[in-house]
Amino acid sequence: MNGADRGPSGERHGSAWGAISFLNAIPTGVGAAAAISLTLEATVSFGEGASPSSTGARNERDPFPPLVRAVVETVREAHPHLPGGIPRVRLRSSIPSARGLKSSSALAVAIARAMLQGEPSPPRPEHLATLSADASLRSHQSVTGAFDDAMACARGGVVVAHVHHRKVLFVGDLPPHLALVLWIPPETHPPAARLRERWQEVPADLSEAVDLACRGDYLRAMGPNTRAVERALGYDYSALHGRGRDLGALASGVSGNGPAVAFVVPRNRQRALVEGLSGGEAHVLPAEFAAAVREGP
């Protein structure tokens, strides 16, 4: 994935990956996320008379959605030398929104990356993730700010991070023989405020999952994590997980706050898993883990 490219007529381009969760950060403050091959691309044009828009996800009643506005304002406050005026923002995304696949973090990272294109040095993933987390909290799009998700969207690979301290605890990549199958139902997850309420109603002990994730044992962390997420948010995917195991999945779990479920599978079993899970209302999609890409000097 090309992080940022200068286009014609002063356009600035940035992109970001989607991601899945191995560990939800809401209960403990520690989250683990892995970048995946779904992407979001942002084009930002500065200039008088520009206006916000979105390709494939435009909201005609609010042409400048709260998160987009919050990202633009947050980046400008951190980098006051950027051009003034209202920018035009265009988005193109293959990441389904409000399904737990980190579309909001990808949006924030891609817009911030585009706005900062042309800086003396490319913005580091940690800086992009911080801007994303600040904008997500500012716009009330996230309970925690999702620093872990934004790091994965910006950096690639796997990231374990403390979201409140904005501290990266562990980074890595998944072995190349592993692939993904995403089970994506038509429903969306509840708004952030309701998510916080539901987690408070159902406390979760995820100390085991945190220890596993911090040791790089992401697949084993998925089990206790998804049980906690399903208990808190009211999903019942036990039969789906069992079906996935029967078809060759090594691990599975609700991604983020769902309702999407991610299955980790050996590459040679990916097609069989896609075929075996297909046939209902959910969209079943093969995907890849996106390895980290080095940026900067």
Contacts in CASP RR format, 6 or more apart in sequence:
PFRMAT RR
TARGET T0000
AUTHOR 0000-0000-0000
METHOD contacts of the structure
MODEL  1
MNGADRGPSGERHGSAWGAISFLNAIPTGVGAAAAISLTLEATVSFGEGA
SPSSTGARNERDPFPPLVRAVVETVREAHPHLPGGIPRVRLRSSIPSARG
LKSSSALAVAIARAMLQGEPSPPRPEHLATLSADASLRSHQSVTGAFDDA
MACARGGVVVAHVHHRKVLFVGDLPPHLALVLWIPPETHPPAARLRERWQ
EVPADLSEAVDLACRGDYLRAMGPNTRAVERALGYDYSALHGRGRDLGAL
ASGVSGNGPAVAFVVPRNRQRALVEGLSGGEAHVLPAEFAAAVREGP
1 15 0 8 1.000
1 16 0 8 1.000
1 17 0 8 1.000
1 39 0 8 1.000
1 290 0 8 1.000
1 293 0 8 1.000
2 15 0 8 1.000
3 13 0 8 1.000
3 14 0 8 1.000
3 15 0 8 1.000
3 16 0 8 1.000
3 113 0 8 1.000
3 122 0 8 1.000
3 293 0 8 1.000
3 295 0 8 1.000
4 12 0 8 1.000
4 13 0 8 1.000
4 14 0 8 1.000
4 15 0 8 1.000
4 113 0 8 1.000
4 114 0 8 1.000
4 116 0 8 1.000
4 117 0 8 1.000
4 118 0 8 1.000
4 122 0 8 1.000
5 13 0 8 1.000
5 14 0 8 1.000
5 117 0 8 1.000
6 12 0 8 1.000
6 13 0 8 1.000
6 117 0 8 1.000
6 118 0 8 1.000
7 13 0 8 1.000
9 45 0 8 1.000
10 45 0 8 1.000
10 46 0 8 1.000
11 43 0 8 1.000
11 44 0 8 1.000
11 45 0 8 1.000
12 43 0 8 1.000
12 44 0 8 1.000
12 45 0 8 1.000
12 46 0 8 1.000
12 114 0 8 1.000
12 115 0 8 1.000
12 117 0 8 1.000
12 118 0 8 1.000
13 41 0 8 1.000
13 42 0 8 1.000
13 43 0 8 1.000
13 44 0 8 1.000
13 114 0 8 1.000
13 117 0 8 1.000
14 41 0 8 1.000
14 42 0 8 1.000
14 43 0 8 1.000
14 110 0 8 1.000
14 111 0 8 1.000
14 113 0 8 1.000
14 114 0 8 1.000
14 117 0 8 1.000
15 39 0 8 1.000
15 40 0 8 1.000
15 41 0 8 1.000
15 42 0 8 1.000
15 110 0 8 1.000
15 113 0 8 1.000
16 39 0 8 1.000
16 40 0 8 1.000
16 105 0 8 1.000
16 106 0 8 1.000
16 107 0 8 1.000
16 109 0 8 1.000
16 110 0 8 1.000
16 113 0 8 1.000
16 153 0 8 1.000
16 154 0 8 1.000
17 35 0 8 1.000
17 36 0 8 1.000
17 37 0 8 1.000
17 38 0 8 1.000
17 39 0 8 1.000
17 106 0 8 1.000
17 152 0 8 1.000
17 153 0 8 1.000
17 156 0 8 1.000
17 290 0 8 1.000
18 35 0 8 1.000
18 36 0 8 1.000
18 38 0 8 1.000
18 39 0 8 1.000
18 40 0 8 1.000
18 95 0 8 1.000
18 101 0 8 1.000
18 102 0 8 1.000
18 103 0 8 1.000
18 105 0 8 1.000
18 106 0 8 1.000
18 152 0 8 1.000
18 153 0 8 1.000
18 290 0 8 1.000
19 33 0 8 1.000
19 34 0 8 1.000
19 35 0 8 1.000
19 36 0 8 1.000
19 101 0 8 1.000
19 102 0 8 1.000
19 105 0 8 1.000
19 106 0 8 1.000
19 149 0 8 1.000
19 152 0 8 1.000
19 153 0 8 1.000
20 33 0 8 1.000
20 34 0 8 1.000
20 36 0 8 1.000
20 100 0 8 1.000
20 101 0 8 1.000
20 102 0 8 1.000
20 180 0 8 1.000
20 182 0 8 1.000
20 255 0 8 1.000
20 256 0 8 1.000
20 262 0 8 1.000
21 31 0 8 1.000
21 32 0 8 1.000
21 33 0 8 1.000
21 100 0 8 1.000
21 149 0 8 1.000
21 225 0 8 1.000
21 254 0 8 1.000
21 255 0 8 1.000
21 256 0 8 1.000
21 262 0 8 1.000
22 31 0 8 1.000
22 32 0 8 1.000
22 33 0 8 1.000
22 34 0 8 1.000
22 158 0 8 1.000
22 213 0 8 1.000
22 218 0 8 1.000
22 219 0 8 1.000
22 221 0 8 1.000
22 222 0 8 1.000
22 225 0 8 1.000
23 30 0 8 1.000
23 31 0 8 1.000
23 32 0 8 1.000
23 33 0 8 1.000
23 160 0 8 1.000
23 206 0 8 1.000
23 209 0 8 1.000
23 210 0 8 1.000
23 213 0 8 1.000
23 221 0 8 1.000
23 225 0 8 1.000
24 31 0 8 1.000
24 206 0 8 1.000
24 225 0 8 1.000
24 228 0 8 1.000
24 229 0 8 1.000
24 254 0 8 1.000
24 256 0 8 1.000
24 257 0 8 1.000
25 31 0 8 1.000
25 144 0 8 1.000
25 146 0 8 1.000
25 148 0 8 1.000
25 161 0 8 1.000
25 163 0 8 1.000
26 143 0 8 1.000
26 144 0 8 1.000
26 195 0 8 1.000
26 196 0 8 1.000
26 199 0 8 1.000
26 257 0 8 1.000
27 199 0 8 1.000
27 203 0 8 1.000
27 204 0 8 1.000
27 206 0 8 1.000
27 228 0 8 1.000
27 232 0 8 1.000
28 206 0 8 1.000
28 207 0 8 1.000
28 210 0 8 1.000
29 144 0 8 1.000
29 162 0 8 1.000
29 163 0 8 1.000
29 164 0 8 1.000
30 148 0 8 1.000
30 160 0 8 1.000
30 161 0 8 1.000
30 162 0 8 1.000
30 163 0 8 1.000
30 169 0 8 1.000
30 210 0 8 1.000
30 213 0 8 1.000
30 214 0 8 1.000
31 148 0 8 1.000
31 160 0 8 1.000
31 161 0 8 1.000
31 162 0 8 1.000
31 163 0 8 1.000
31 210 0 8 1.000
31 213 0 8 1.000
32 148 0 8 1.000
32 158 0 8 1.000
32 159 0 8 1.000
32 160 0 8 1.000
32 161 0 8 1.000
32 170 0 8 1.000
32 213 0 8 1.000
32 218 0 8 1.000
32 221 0 8 1.000
33 102 0 8 1.000
33 148 0 8 1.000
33 149 0 8 1.000
33 151 0 8 1.000
33 152 0 8 1.000
33 158 0 8 1.000
33 159 0 8 1.000
34 152 0 8 1.000
34 156 0 8 1.000
34 157 0 8 1.000
34 158 0 8 1.000
34 159 0 8 1.000
34 174 0 8 1.000
34 218 0 8 1.000
34 289 0 8 1.000
35 152 0 8 1.000
35 153 0 8 1.000
35 155 0 8 1.000
35 156 0 8 1.000
35 157 0 8 1.000
35 158 0 8 1.000
35 289 0 8 1.000
35 290 0 8 1.000
35 291 0 8 1.000
35 292 0 8 1.000
36 101 0 8 1.000
36 180 0 8 1.000
36 182 0 8 1.000
36 287 0 8 1.000
36 288 0 8 1.000
36 289 0 8 1.000
36 290 0 8 1.000
37 287 0 8 1.000
37 288 0 8 1.000
37 289 0 8 1.000
37 290 0 8 1.000
38 93 0 8 1.000
38 94 0 8 1.000
38 95 0 8 1.000
38 101 0 8 1.000
38 287 0 8 1.000
39 93 0 8 1.000
39 94 0 8 1.000
39 95 0 8 1.000
39 106 0 8 1.000
40 91 0 8 1.000
40 92 0 8 1.000
40 93 0 8 1.000
40 94 0 8 1.000
40 95 0 8 1.000
40 103 0 8 1.000
40 106 0 8 1.000
40 107 0 8 1.000
40 110 0 8 1.000
41 91 0 8 1.000
41 92 0 8 1.000
41 93 0 8 1.000
41 110 0 8 1.000
42 89 0 8 1.000
42 90 0 8 1.000
42 91 0 8 1.000
42 107 0 8 1.000
42 110 0 8 1.000
42 111 0 8 1.000
42 113 0 8 1.000
42 114 0 8 1.000
43 88 0 8 1.000
43 89 0 8 1.000
43 90 0 8 1.000
43 91 0 8 1.000
43 114 0 8 1.000
44 87 0 8 1.000
44 88 0 8 1.000
44 89 0 8 1.000
44 90 0 8 1.000
44 111 0 8 1.000
44 114 0 8 1.000
44 115 0 8 1.000
45 87 0 8 1.000
45 88 0 8 1.000
45 90 0 8 1.000
46 82 0 8 1.000
46 83 0 8 1.000
46 84 0 8 1.000
46 85 0 8 1.000
46 87 0 8 1.000
47 83 0 8 1.000
47 84 0 8 1.000
47 85 0 8 1.000
47 86 0 8 1.000
47 87 0 8 1.000
47 88 0 8 1.000
48 85 0 8 1.000
49 85 0 8 1.000
49 86 0 8 1.000
50 85 0 8 1.000
50 86 0 8 1.000
50 87 0 8 1.000
50 88 0 8 1.000
51 63 0 8 1.000
51 64 0 8 1.000
51 86 0 8 1.000
51 88 0 8 1.000
52 63 0 8 1.000
52 64 0 8 1.000
52 65 0 8 1.000
52 68 0 8 1.000
52 69 0 8 1.000
52 86 0 8 1.000
52 87 0 8 1.000
52 88 0 8 1.000
52 89 0 8 1.000
53 63 0 8 1.000
53 88 0 8 1.000
53 89 0 8 1.000
53 90 0 8 1.000
54 65 0 8 1.000
54 68 0 8 1.000
54 89 0 8 1.000
54 90 0 8 1.000
54 91 0 8 1.000
55 90 0 8 1.000
55 91 0 8 1.000
55 92 0 8 1.000
56 91 0 8 1.000
56 92 0 8 1.000
56 93 0 8 1.000
57 91 0 8 1.000
57 93 0 8 1.000
57 97 0 8 1.000
59 65 0 8 1.000
64 89 0 8 1.000
66 139 0 8 1.000
66 140 0 8 1.000
66 141 0 8 1.000
67 104 0 8 1.000
67 107 0 8 1.000
67 108 0 8 1.000
67 135 0 8 1.000
67 136 0 8 1.000
67 139 0 8 1.000
67 141 0 8 1.000
68 89 0 8 1.000
68 107 0 8 1.000
68 111 0 8 1.000
69 139 0 8 1.000
70 135 0 8 1.000
70 136 0 8 1.000
70 138 0 8 1.000
70 139 0 8 1.000
70 141 0 8 1.000
71 107 0 8 1.000
71 108 0 8 1.000
71 111 0 8 1.000
71 112 0 8 1.000
71 131 0 8 1.000
71 132 0 8 1.000
71 135 0 8 1.000
72 87 0 8 1.000
72 89 0 8 1.000
72 111 0 8 1.000
72 115 0 8 1.000
73 135 0 8 1.000
73 138 0 8 1.000
74 112 0 8 1.000
74 131 0 8 1.000
74 134 0 8 1.000
74 135 0 8 1.000
74 138 0 8 1.000
75 82 0 8 1.000
75 111 0 8 1.000
75 112 0 8 1.000
75 115 0 8 1.000
75 116 0 8 1.000
75 131 0 8 1.000
75 135 0 8 1.000
76 82 0 8 1.000
76 84 0 8 1.000
76 115 0 8 1.000
78 131 0 8 1.000
79 115 0 8 1.000
79 116 0 8 1.000
79 119 0 8 1.000
82 115 0 8 1.000
82 116 0 8 1.000
87 115 0 8 1.000
89 111 0 8 1.000
91 107 0 8 1.000
91 110 0 8 1.000
91 111 0 8 1.000
93 103 0 8 1.000
93 106 0 8 1.000
93 107 0 8 1.000
95 101 0 8 1.000
95 102 0 8 1.000
95 103 0 8 1.000
95 106 0 8 1.000
96 103 0 8 1.000
96 184 0 8 1.000
96 260 0 8 1.000
96 283 0 8 1.000
97 103 0 8 1.000
97 104 0 8 1.000
97 188 0 8 1.000
98 188 0 8 1.000
98 189 0 8 1.000
99 184 0 8 1.000
99 185 0 8 1.000
99 188 0 8 1.000
99 189 0 8 1.000
99 255 0 8 1.000
99 258 0 8 1.000
99 259 0 8 1.000
99 260 0 8 1.000
100 189 0 8 1.000
100 255 0 8 1.000
100 256 0 8 1.000
100 257 0 8 1.000
100 258 0 8 1.000
100 259 0 8 1.000
100 260 0 8 1.000
101 182 0 8 1.000
101 184 0 8 1.000
101 255 0 8 1.000
101 260 0 8 1.000
102 146 0 8 1.000
102 149 0 8 1.000
102 150 0 8 1.000
102 152 0 8 1.000
102 153 0 8 1.000
102 256 0 8 1.000
104 136 0 8 1.000
104 141 0 8 1.000
104 142 0 8 1.000
104 146 0 8 1.000
105 132 0 8 1.000
105 136 0 8 1.000
105 142 0 8 1.000
105 146 0 8 1.000
105 149 0 8 1.000
105 150 0 8 1.000
105 152 0 8 1.000
105 153 0 8 1.000
106 153 0 8 1.000
108 131 0 8 1.000
108 132 0 8 1.000
108 135 0 8 1.000
108 136 0 8 1.000
108 150 0 8 1.000
109 128 0 8 1.000
109 129 0 8 1.000
109 131 0 8 1.000
109 132 0 8 1.000
109 150 0 8 1.000
109 153 0 8 1.000
109 154 0 8 1.000
112 123 0 8 1.000
112 128 0 8 1.000
112 131 0 8 1.000
112 132 0 8 1.000
112 135 0 8 1.000
113 123 0 8 1.000
113 128 0 8 1.000
113 154 0 8 1.000
116 122 0 8 1.000
116 123 0 8 1.000
121 296 0 8 1.000
121 297 0 8 1.000
122 295 0 8 1.000
122 296 0 8 1.000
124 295 0 8 1.000
124 296 0 8 1.000
125 151 0 8 1.000
125 154 0 8 1.000
125 155 0 8 1.000
125 156 0 8 1.000
125 295 0 8 1.000
126 151 0 8 1.000
126 166 0 8 1.000
126 168 0 8 1.000
128 150 0 8 1.000
128 154 0 8 1.000
129 147 0 8 1.000
129 150 0 8 1.000
129 151 0 8 1.000
129 153 0 8 1.000
129 154 0 8 1.000
129 155 0 8 1.000
129 166 0 8 1.000
130 147 0 8 1.000
130 150 0 8 1.000
130 166 0 8 1.000
132 145 0 8 1.000
132 146 0 8 1.000
132 147 0 8 1.000
132 150 0 8 1.000
132 153 0 8 1.000
132 154 0 8 1.000
133 142 0 8 1.000
133 144 0 8 1.000
133 145 0 8 1.000
133 146 0 8 1.000
133 147 0 8 1.000
133 150 0 8 1.000
133 163 0 8 1.000
133 166 0 8 1.000
134 145 0 8 1.000
135 141 0 8 1.000
136 142 0 8 1.000
136 145 0 8 1.000
136 146 0 8 1.000
136 150 0 8 1.000
137 145 0 8 1.000
140 192 0 8 1.000
140 193 0 8 1.000
141 192 0 8 1.000
142 192 0 8 1.000
143 192 0 8 1.000
143 195 0 8 1.000
143 196 0 8 1.000
143 199 0 8 1.000
144 163 0 8 1.000
144 164 0 8 1.000
145 163 0 8 1.000
146 163 0 8 1.000
147 161 0 8 1.000
147 162 0 8 1.000
147 163 0 8 1.000
147 166 0 8 1.000
148 159 0 8 1.000
148 160 0 8 1.000
148 161 0 8 1.000
148 163 0 8 1.000
149 256 0 8 1.000
151 159 0 8 1.000
151 161 0 8 1.000
151 168 0 8 1.000
152 158 0 8 1.000
152 159 0 8 1.000
155 171 0 8 1.000
155 292 0 8 1.000
155 293 0 8 1.000
156 290 0 8 1.000
156 291 0 8 1.000
156 292 0 8 1.000
156 293 0 8 1.000
157 171 0 8 1.000
157 172 0 8 1.000
157 173 0 8 1.000
157 174 0 8 1.000
157 289 0 8 1.000
157 290 0 8 1.000
157 291 0 8 1.000
157 292 0 8 1.000
158 170 0 8 1.000
158 171 0 8 1.000
158 172 0 8 1.000
158 173 0 8 1.000
158 174 0 8 1.000
158 216 0 8 1.000
158 218 0 8 1.000
158 289 0 8 1.000
159 168 0 8 1.000
159 170 0 8 1.000
159 171 0 8 1.000
159 172 0 8 1.000
160 168 0 8 1.000
160 169 0 8 1.000
160 170 0 8 1.000
160 171 0 8 1.000
160 213 0 8 1.000
160 214 0 8 1.000
160 216 0 8 1.000
161 167 0 8 1.000
161 168 0 8 1.000
161 169 0 8 1.000
162 169 0 8 1.000
169 214 0 8 1.000
170 213 0 8 1.000
170 214 0 8 1.000
170 216 0 8 1.000
171 292 0 8 1.000
172 216 0 8 1.000
172 292 0 8 1.000
173 289 0 8 1.000
173 291 0 8 1.000
173 292 0 8 1.000
174 218 0 8 1.000
174 264 0 8 1.000
174 289 0 8 1.000
177 266 0 8 1.000
177 267 0 8 1.000
178 250 0 8 1.000
178 264 0 8 1.000
178 265 0 8 1.000
178 266 0 8 1.000
178 267 0 8 1.000
178 289 0 8 1.000
179 264 0 8 1.000
179 265 0 8 1.000
179 266 0 8 1.000
179 267 0 8 1.000
179 270 0 8 1.000
179 286 0 8 1.000
179 287 0 8 1.000
179 288 0 8 1.000
179 289 0 8 1.000
180 262 0 8 1.000
180 263 0 8 1.000
180 264 0 8 1.000
180 265 0 8 1.000
180 270 0 8 1.000
180 286 0 8 1.000
180 287 0 8 1.000
180 288 0 8 1.000
180 289 0 8 1.000
181 249 0 8 1.000
181 262 0 8 1.000
181 263 0 8 1.000
181 265 0 8 1.000
181 270 0 8 1.000
181 273 0 8 1.000
181 274 0 8 1.000
181 277 0 8 1.000
181 284 0 8 1.000
181 285 0 8 1.000
181 286 0 8 1.000
181 287 0 8 1.000
182 255 0 8 1.000
182 260 0 8 1.000
182 261 0 8 1.000
182 262 0 8 1.000
182 263 0 8 1.000
182 283 0 8 1.000
182 284 0 8 1.000
182 285 0 8 1.000
182 286 0 8 1.000
182 287 0 8 1.000
183 240 0 8 1.000
183 260 0 8 1.000
183 261 0 8 1.000
183 262 0 8 1.000
183 263 0 8 1.000
183 277 0 8 1.000
183 282 0 8 1.000
183 283 0 8 1.000
183 284 0 8 1.000
184 260 0 8 1.000
184 282 0 8 1.000
184 283 0 8 1.000
184 284 0 8 1.000
184 285 0 8 1.000
185 259 0 8 1.000
185 260 0 8 1.000
185 281 0 8 1.000
185 282 0 8 1.000
185 283 0 8 1.000
186 281 0 8 1.000
186 282 0 8 1.000
186 283 0 8 1.000
187 259 0 8 1.000
188 259 0 8 1.000
189 195 0 8 1.000
189 233 0 8 1.000
189 257 0 8 1.000
189 258 0 8 1.000
189 259 0 8 1.000
190 198 0 8 1.000
190 233 0 8 1.000
190 257 0 8 1.000
195 233 0 8 1.000
195 257 0 8 1.000
198 232 0 8 1.000
198 233 0 8 1.000
198 234 0 8 1.000
199 232 0 8 1.000
201 232 0 8 1.000
202 228 0 8 1.000
202 231 0 8 1.000
202 232 0 8 1.000
204 228 0 8 1.000
204 231 0 8 1.000
204 232 0 8 1.000
205 228 0 8 1.000
206 224 0 8 1.000
206 225 0 8 1.000
206 228 0 8 1.000
208 224 0 8 1.000
209 221 0 8 1.000
209 223 0 8 1.000
209 224 0 8 1.000
209 225 0 8 1.000
209 228 0 8 1.000
210 221 0 8 1.000
212 218 0 8 1.000
212 220 0 8 1.000
212 221 0 8 1.000
212 224 0 8 1.000
213 221 0 8 1.000
218 251 0 8 1.000
219 250 0 8 1.000
219 251 0 8 1.000
219 264 0 8 1.000
220 251 0 8 1.000
222 251 0 8 1.000
222 252 0 8 1.000
222 253 0 8 1.000
222 262 0 8 1.000
222 264 0 8 1.000
223 251 0 8 1.000
223 253 0 8 1.000
225 253 0 8 1.000
225 254 0 8 1.000
226 237 0 8 1.000
226 241 0 8 1.000
226 252 0 8 1.000
226 253 0 8 1.000
226 254 0 8 1.000
226 261 0 8 1.000
229 235 0 8 1.000
229 253 0 8 1.000
229 254 0 8 1.000
229 256 0 8 1.000
229 257 0 8 1.000
229 258 0 8 1.000
230 236 0 8 1.000
230 237 0 8 1.000
230 254 0 8 1.000
233 254 0 8 1.000
233 257 0 8 1.000
233 258 0 8 1.000
235 254 0 8 1.000
235 258 0 8 1.000
235 259 0 8 1.000
237 253 0 8 1.000
237 254 0 8 1.000
237 261 0 8 1.000
240 252 0 8 1.000
240 261 0 8 1.000
240 277 0 8 1.000
241 252 0 8 1.000
241 253 0 8 1.000
241 261 0 8 1.000
243 276 0 8 1.000
243 277 0 8 1.000
244 252 0 8 1.000
244 263 0 8 1.000
244 273 0 8 1.000
244 277 0 8 1.000
245 252 0 8 1.000
247 269 0 8 1.000
247 272 0 8 1.000
247 273 0 8 1.000
247 276 0 8 1.000
247 277 0 8 1.000
248 265 0 8 1.000
248 266 0 8 1.000
248 269 0 8 1.000
248 272 0 8 1.000
248 273 0 8 1.000
249 263 0 8 1.000
249 264 0 8 1.000
249 265 0 8 1.000
249 269 0 8 1.000
249 273 0 8 1.000
250 264 0 8 1.000
250 265 0 8 1.000
250 266 0 8 1.000
251 263 0 8 1.000
251 264 0 8 1.000
252 261 0 8 1.000
252 262 0 8 1.000
252 263 0 8 1.000
252 264 0 8 1.000
253 261 0 8 1.000
253 262 0 8 1.000
253 263 0 8 1.000
254 260 0 8 1.000
254 261 0 8 1.000
254 262 0 8 1.000
255 261 0 8 1.000
255 262 0 8 1.000
263 273 0 8 1.000
263 277 0 8 1.000
265 273 0 8 1.000
270 286 0 8 1.000
271 286 0 8 1.000
274 284 0 8 1.000
274 285 0 8 1.000
274 286 0 8 1.000
276 284 0 8 1.000
277 284 0 8 1.000
278 284 0 8 1.000
END
